[in-house]
Amino acid sequence: MSDSHIPVTILTGFLGSGKTTLLNRILKEDHGMKIAVIENEFGEEGVDNDLLTQESKEQIVEMNNGCICCTVRGDLIRILGELHDKRKKGEIKFDHVVIETTGMADPGPVAQTFFIDDEIADHYLLDAVITVVDSVHGNTQLDEHKEAQEQVGFADRILMSKVDVSAPEVQDKLKARLKRINPRAPIQGVKFGEVPLKEVMDIRGFNLNAILEIDPSFLEDDSHEHSDAVQSFVFKSDKPFDPAKLEDFLSGIVQVYGPDLLRYKGVLSMKGSERRTVFQGVHMMMGADLGRRWEPGEKRASKMVFIGRNLPKETFIKGLQACLA
């Protein structure tokens, strides 16, 4: 069994959004994949209780389709370590992990686990954050709960559930709002948790070199009906950055606004470099990497997106402009 990195999907979404329906499908369907599902629970009702007994100690249950299910009330790092050890000894088999966060949680700390802990980073690779939004109650939840906005801000993919029972105009309004909060996550409608697994697994949303896709219509729409705390903005420039200035500025921004920065990502043109620089971050953790070479004749430009809570857009934009060479 090769010990290369095991991809991990974080599944998040507000209470009642349909996450559990999706999870139960993953656990029971005959998809031929060996998936370990970790419920990162805090005493909520989780996956079908007949599957998981409500004891405080974790139980690892093997499903009849080869999936493994366990509930964590406590330390995620420890259970990931234990799963890896058992896999290495050949006691259990799995080639993908899905972590379900609780309905009220900000997925940030779970995502950061994969950057902070060296042992986890050696064995696992964070693939993507998938957020399920209830298309019937989504607007109300976004109005009333900052956690619901944060889960959307964190997403690499957004699944709008219950599209079979919500009115088309309600869906359109919700979709426009989701795009304003997070313009980099594709949105798709699902009913009864039915979504092809290839659309939620192995999508490499956290890969630094993944294309930075931003819905172009996001930039044109200025009609903000909702003043959501979580919002996004894009910075673009045709001028290259001065690497030292940019590094200073970004380190400062992360120190001050880190807790409120949910996700940020960019493809950058740097002065003196023949390659693009790609960077992304979660809260205080930031990583950068060299991307592919600029093609001859290709227009060199930088594009960055910031998604966060009550961020001072003008401060960011002015600061970034000051870092251009």
Buried (B, 14 or more C-beta within 10 A) or exposed (E): EEEEBBBBBBBBBBBBBBBBBBBBBBBBBEBEBBBBBBBBBEEEEBBEEEBBEEEEEBEBBEBEBBBBBBBBBBEBBEBBBBBBEBBEEEEBEBBBBBBBBBBEBBBBBBBBBBBEBEEBBEBBBBBBBBBBBBBBBBBEBBEEBEBBBBBBBBBBBBBBBBBEEBEEEBBEBBBBBBBBBBBBBBBBBBBEBEBEBEBBBBBBBBBBEBEBEBBEEBEEEEEEEBEBBBBBBBBEBEBBBBBEBBBEBBEEBBEEBBEBBBBBBBBBBBBEBEEBBBBBBBBBBBEBEBBEEBEEEEEBBBBBBBBBBEBBEEEBBEBBEEBBE
